[in-house]
Amino acid sequence: MQQPDIFGARSLVLYAVVAGVTWMAAQGLSFYQALDQPYRHPSAPERFTVAQGAGAEAIGRCLAEAGLIPSVWHFLAAARLEDSLGRLQAGEYAASIPLTPREWVRCLRTGRRLRHRVTFPEGWTAGQMASRLEELELVPATAFLKAVSNPAILSFYGVDAPSAEGYLFPETYLFEKPLSATGALEVFLREFARQTQDLDLTGYEPVVLASIIEKEARDAEDMKKVSAVFHNRLERDMPLESDATVVYAQSRAGRPAEPLDVQLASPYNTYRVKGLPPGAICNPGRAALEAAIHPATGEWLFFLSDAEGRFYFSRTHREHVRLKQKARSARSATE
């Protein structure tokens, strides 16, 4: 009777064990090597958003489903090795180039969020700024406009006005998600304070006047002369008669900018109401703010501009009418 080959069976078992261990070691090595290998599926998105309060496992699952890492397990392993399980930050991140799982963890831990570059021109209203923020999916327009009139925020930043209109400094900003309406407003107000810290803007009146100047002129020197006209009219208790205030009043009434209705019943219509309107009509830039408190020296009471943007200033109504007729004749000659 043939004896069983015990040694041969043991060799097979030993071989199988060694092979299994070797395979597992290879798989483990491959797994950990993948933690430092860039990965990105061709169909992966250009941006990736981490929701507020999301944990490491939820973030890793979303990254894997988006095709930005091999698996959630790779992300969790990288997060443990980087000691970052509870330190990942919410926000929007660029995802256009392949990153390793370790790089994703470091990126989310340090908060290297995607920045949105947004330019707000001089003379824009709060409504226009709100629309721009909403277009870029940064902040809902209604939420921003509500924040603009929040008395607690205005008081904290020393804005002595019913609204932040006029204090939303026009500039190019870099915004990150997540961004709240209050957060966006505070960015504008801090920039206003920084840009105007050397200007004497005591009270709300200089900002209101600057907003009118901003809409009436573009050149810094013209702004100072326009400011002189308004200062002279205010001193003489004359209505400002600013077309820009009428346009603003018509927009508040839901009416188009043209035709201009100088008889419109509105506290913003400076043809009918003497003095400054109750609030700013836009958000002025530095030049307009400077012009409001440092007007040019002159006794002008009237001004007008031609089709090419040239300004004409006069001291009497008769001279103003003559210059207006001259500008009209020049316009007709070129048409």
C-alpha positions as a printed Julia matrix, in Angstrom:
335×3 Matrix{Float64}:
   0.0     0.0     0.0
   1.46    3.41   -1.07
   2.07    5.86    1.78
   0.65    9.39    1.34
   3.2    12.06    0.39
   2.91   14.11    3.53
   5.92   16.22    2.72
   4.57   16.98   -0.76
   1.21   18.09    0.66
   2.93   20.26    3.21
   5.01   21.83    0.46
   1.87   22.68   -1.49
   0.27   24.25    1.58
   3.43   26.2     2.35
   3.64   27.34   -1.25
   0.03   28.46   -1.18
   0.6    30.38    2.08
   3.75   32.04    0.74
   2.01   32.87   -2.52
  -0.97   34.32   -0.64
   1.22   36.43    1.62
   3.25   37.59   -1.34
   0.07   38.55   -3.23
  -1.32   40.41   -0.24
   1.98   42.2     0.25
   1.99   43.16   -3.42
  -1.57   44.4    -3.19
  -0.77   46.37   -0.05
   2.3    47.84   -1.69
   0.27   48.74   -4.76
  -2.42   50.31   -2.58
   0.03   52.49   -0.67
   1.94   53.39   -3.83
  -1.36   54.67   -5.24
  -1.55   57.19   -2.4
   1.26   59.11   -4.13
   0.17   58.6    -7.73
  -1.83   61.33   -9.5
  -5.29   60.16  -10.53
  -8.09   61.73  -12.54
 -10.72   60.1   -14.7
 -11.18   61.8   -18.11
 -14.81   62.58  -17.25
 -14.0    64.12  -13.84
 -15.3    67.66  -13.17
 -13.16   70.82  -13.28
 -14.28   71.8    -9.77
 -15.06   69.91   -6.6
 -17.12   71.22   -3.69
 -16.84   70.0    -0.12
 -20.08   70.58    1.76
 -20.05   72.28    5.14
 -19.78   69.69    7.91
 -18.88   66.76    5.62
 -16.67   64.09    7.22
 -13.61   62.41    5.71
 -15.5    59.3     4.59
 -18.24   61.33    2.87
 -15.64   63.54    1.18
 -13.63   60.52    0.04
 -16.74   58.85   -1.35
 -17.65   61.98   -3.32
 -14.1    62.31   -4.64
 -14.12   58.69   -5.76
 -17.56   59.0    -7.39
 -16.34   62.1    -9.22
 -13.37   60.15  -10.58
 -10.78   62.23   -8.75
  -9.26   59.43   -6.6
  -9.11   55.62   -7.04
 -11.37   54.85   -4.05
 -12.67   56.16   -0.76
 -10.24   53.81    1.02
  -7.27   55.5    -0.59
  -8.51   58.86    0.66
  -9.15   57.59    4.2
  -5.72   55.95    4.34
  -4.07   59.19    3.14
  -6.07   61.22    5.67
  -4.93   58.93    8.51
  -1.29   59.04    7.41
  -1.49   62.85    7.16
  -3.25   63.08   10.56
  -6.04   65.03    8.87
  -9.24   63.05    9.49
 -10.95   65.86   11.37
  -9.21   68.8     9.74
 -10.65   68.9     6.22
 -12.18   72.23    5.21
 -15.36   72.92    3.28
 -15.26   74.95    0.09
 -14.84   74.83   -3.67
 -11.58   73.45   -5.04
  -9.97   73.32   -8.48
  -9.96   69.79   -9.9
  -8.68   70.31  -13.43
  -5.35   68.5   -12.97
  -4.67   65.01  -11.56
  -3.79   64.95   -7.85
  -2.69   62.13   -5.6
  -4.9    61.12   -2.66
  -2.28   62.63   -0.34
  -2.35   65.9    -2.3
  -6.13   66.04   -2.07
  -5.91   65.6     1.71
  -3.3    68.35    2.03
  -5.31   70.62   -0.25
  -8.49   70.17    1.82
  -6.63   70.44    5.12
  -4.92   73.75    4.25
  -8.04   75.15    2.54
  -6.43   75.92   -0.83
  -9.84   76.8    -2.23
 -10.69   77.95   -5.71
 -10.8    81.74   -5.87
 -13.3    83.62   -8.0
 -11.94   86.89   -9.37
 -14.79   89.42   -9.63
 -14.56   93.06  -10.7
 -17.21   95.57   -9.64
 -16.95   98.84  -11.61
 -17.36  102.29  -10.1
 -20.96  103.45  -10.18
 -22.63  100.06   -9.82
 -25.58   99.83   -7.46
 -26.04   97.25   -4.72
 -28.62   95.58   -6.96
 -26.12   95.21   -9.79
 -23.51   93.81   -7.43
 -26.05   91.38   -5.99
 -26.92   90.16   -9.49
 -23.26   89.63  -10.3
 -22.69   87.6    -7.14
 -25.7    85.44   -7.98
 -24.58   84.94  -11.61
 -21.33   83.46  -10.3
 -23.28   81.28   -7.86
 -21.49   82.9    -4.93
 -24.4    84.45   -3.01
 -28.16   84.66   -3.76
 -29.08   88.22   -4.77
 -31.99   88.47   -2.34
 -29.83   87.36    0.57
 -27.13   89.91   -0.27
 -29.63   92.77   -0.6
 -31.12   91.8     2.75
 -27.67   91.89    4.35
 -26.98   95.31    2.8
 -29.75   96.75    4.99
 -28.89   94.83    8.17
 -28.61   97.52   10.89
 -26.4    95.36   13.13
 -23.75   94.93   10.42
 -23.93   98.58    9.38
 -23.53   99.72   12.98
 -20.57   97.41   13.56
 -18.72   98.92   10.57
 -19.68  102.48   11.46
 -22.02  103.02    8.52
 -24.4   105.77    9.62
 -26.98  105.05    6.93
 -30.07  102.93    6.37
 -28.23  100.88    3.76
 -24.69  100.02    2.69
 -25.42  101.53   -0.73
 -22.49  103.85   -1.32
 -20.16  101.84    0.93
 -19.72   98.77   -1.3
 -16.33   99.77   -2.57
 -15.86   99.12   -6.31
 -12.79   96.95   -6.75
 -11.58   93.56   -7.98
 -12.11   90.9    -5.31
 -11.14   87.27   -4.83
 -14.03   85.33   -3.3
 -13.97   81.75   -2.0
 -16.82   79.33   -1.47
 -18.63   78.83    0.81
 -19.5    82.53    0.97
 -22.38   83.95    2.97
 -24.24   87.16    2.18
 -22.9    88.69    5.39
 -19.38   87.55    4.55
 -19.55   89.17    1.11
 -20.9    92.42    2.56
 -18.12   92.54    5.15
 -15.51   92.17    2.4
 -16.9    95.28    0.66
 -17.16   97.29    3.89
 -13.63   96.42    5.03
 -12.28   97.46    1.64
 -14.2   100.75    1.83
 -12.67  101.44    5.26
  -9.18  100.58    3.98
  -9.45  102.7     0.84
 -10.89  105.76    2.59
  -9.06  105.78    5.92
  -7.27  109.02    4.97
 -10.45  110.81    3.82
 -12.7   112.88    6.08
 -16.04  111.24    5.31
 -17.8   112.34    8.48
 -21.52  111.7     8.18
 -23.4   110.19    5.29
 -23.56  113.34    3.12
 -20.12  113.05    1.44
 -20.89  109.5     0.32
 -24.29  110.51   -1.07
 -22.75  113.43   -2.96
 -19.9   111.24   -4.23
 -22.42  108.74   -5.61
 -24.08  111.5    -7.67
 -20.71  112.8    -8.89
 -19.73  109.25   -9.88
 -22.77  108.94  -12.15
 -22.38  112.42  -13.64
 -18.67  112.41  -14.58
 -15.8   110.03  -15.26
 -12.61  112.12  -15.32
 -11.16  113.04  -11.92
 -10.81  116.73  -12.8
 -14.34  116.9   -14.18
 -15.56  115.23  -10.99
 -14.02  118.01   -8.89
 -15.69  120.69  -11.03
 -19.04  118.89  -10.91
 -18.59  118.7    -7.15
 -18.03  122.47   -7.07
 -21.31  123.01   -8.95
 -23.21  120.88   -6.43
 -21.52  122.53   -3.43
 -22.34  125.98   -4.83
 -25.98  125.0    -5.4
 -26.31  123.54   -1.91
 -24.9   126.72   -0.39
 -27.43  128.79   -2.36
 -30.34  126.5    -1.47
 -30.78  125.59   -5.14
 -31.93  122.13   -6.23
 -29.06  120.0    -7.56
 -31.01  119.13  -10.73
 -28.95  116.0   -11.36
 -30.21  113.77  -14.17
 -28.5   110.8   -12.49
 -30.76  111.08   -9.45
 -33.84  111.06  -11.69
 -32.62  107.94  -13.47
 -32.15  106.29  -10.08
 -35.59  107.41   -8.92
 -37.15  105.95  -12.07
 -35.34  102.64  -11.55
 -36.7   102.46   -7.99
 -40.15  103.04   -9.45
 -39.62  100.23  -11.95
 -39.4   102.62  -14.87
 -36.77  102.7   -17.66
 -34.02  105.33  -17.65
 -35.53  107.14  -20.62
 -37.42  109.32  -21.15
 -36.27  111.38  -18.18
 -39.2   112.48  -16.02
 -37.99  115.48  -14.0
 -41.48  115.82  -12.51
 -41.42  112.34  -10.94
 -42.52  112.45   -7.31
 -39.58  110.9    -5.49
 -37.25  111.98   -2.67
 -34.41  111.05   -5.03
 -35.54  113.49   -7.74
 -33.24  116.47   -7.16
 -35.15  118.56   -9.7
 -38.12  118.66   -7.32
 -36.44  118.2    -3.93
 -33.75  120.52   -2.65
 -30.67  119.23   -0.88
 -29.19  115.76   -1.1
 -31.36  112.69   -1.67
 -31.97  110.4     1.33
 -29.36  107.88    0.22
 -26.56  107.11   -2.21
 -27.58  106.31   -5.79
 -24.6   104.03   -6.48
 -21.27  102.95   -5.05
 -18.61  105.57   -5.86
 -14.92  105.02   -6.34
 -12.0   106.8    -4.7
 -11.89  109.69   -7.22
 -15.55  110.59   -6.68
 -15.18  110.4    -2.91
 -12.18  112.71   -3.04
 -14.06  115.12   -5.31
 -17.01  115.23   -2.91
 -14.86  116.56   -0.05
 -12.29  118.46   -2.16
 -14.22  120.27   -4.91
 -12.5   122.49   -7.46
 -12.45  126.21   -6.88
 -15.02  127.99   -9.03
 -18.36  129.76   -8.98
 -20.06  127.48  -11.51
 -23.72  126.66  -11.02
 -24.35  124.68  -14.2
 -22.62  122.02  -16.26
 -23.31  119.86  -19.28
 -21.42  117.35  -21.39
 -21.43  116.79  -25.14
 -21.61  113.54  -27.13
 -17.85  113.09  -26.87
 -17.83  113.43  -23.09
 -16.43  116.96  -22.93
 -17.75  119.02  -20.02
 -18.78  122.69  -20.07
 -19.25  124.71  -16.9
 -21.03  128.04  -16.51
 -21.97  130.52  -13.79
 -25.27  131.77  -15.22
 -28.34  130.12  -16.68
 -28.02  132.25  -19.82
 -24.5   131.01  -20.42
 -25.61  127.46  -19.72
 -28.39  127.69  -22.32
 -25.94  129.1   -24.87
 -23.48  126.25  -24.26
 -26.3   123.72  -24.49
 -27.38  125.08  -27.87
 -23.78  125.04  -29.04
 -23.4   121.39  -28.01
 -26.64  120.47  -29.8
 -25.51  122.23  -32.98
 -22.19  120.39  -32.89
 -24.01  117.1   -32.42
 -26.33  117.82  -35.36
 -23.38  118.68  -37.58
 -21.79  115.3   -36.98
 -24.95  113.27  -37.57
